[in-house]
Amino acid sequence: MLTTDVLVQTWDLTKALGSAVLPSPDLCAEAYDAARRSIVGIEKSGMYEPSVSVPDDADPVTKLVALLGRDPEWRAP
């Protein structure tokens, strides 16, 4: 879960800074699979917002951040 948290926080910082650099899609795919298997515990932890719906064919980065309550469309003001 630590790796997953680092990936999601990397996404947070990237979006906040308006950067085009994103976390590794391969690492995000692995983290997404692990988080999906643990979603009940993740939801009960209160550490994340509810999941955001994304298309089934979304890229791994988008799937991961959406699963953990981030809006993939969020942009810095």
Backbone hydrogen bonds, N-H to C=O, Kabsch-Sander energy under -0.5 kcal/mol:
donor,donor_aa,acceptor,acceptor_aa,energy
5,D,1,M,-2.6
6,V,2,L,-2.3
7,L,3,T,-2.5
8,V,4,T,-2.5
9,Q,5,D,-2.6
10,T,6,V,-2.2
11,W,7,L,-2.0
12,D,8,V,-2.4
13,L,9,Q,-2.5
14,T,10,T,-2.6
15,K,11,W,-2.7
16,A,12,D,-2.5
17,L,13,L,-2.1
18,G,14,T,-0.6
18,G,15,K,-0.8
19,S,14,T,-2.4
28,C,24,S,-2.5
29,A,25,P,-2.3
30,E,26,D,-1.8
31,A,27,L,-2.6
32,Y,28,C,-2.8
33,D,29,A,-2.1
34,A,30,E,-2.1
35,A,31,A,-2.9
36,R,32,Y,-2.8
37,R,33,D,-1.6
38,S,34,A,-0.9
38,S,35,A,-0.5
39,I,36,R,-1.0
42,I,38,S,-2.2
43,E,39,I,-2.9
44,K,40,V,-2.0
45,S,41,G,-1.3
46,G,42,I,-0.6
46,G,43,E,-0.8
47,M,42,I,-0.5
49,E,68,L,-0.6
52,V,66,A,-2.5
58,A,55,P,-1.9
63,K,59,D,-2.4
64,L,60,P,-2.3
65,V,61,V,-2.4
66,A,62,T,-2.2
67,L,63,K,-2.3
68,L,64,L,-1.6
69,G,66,A,-1.8
70,R,65,V,-3.1
74,W,71,D,-2.4
76,A,15,K,-0.7
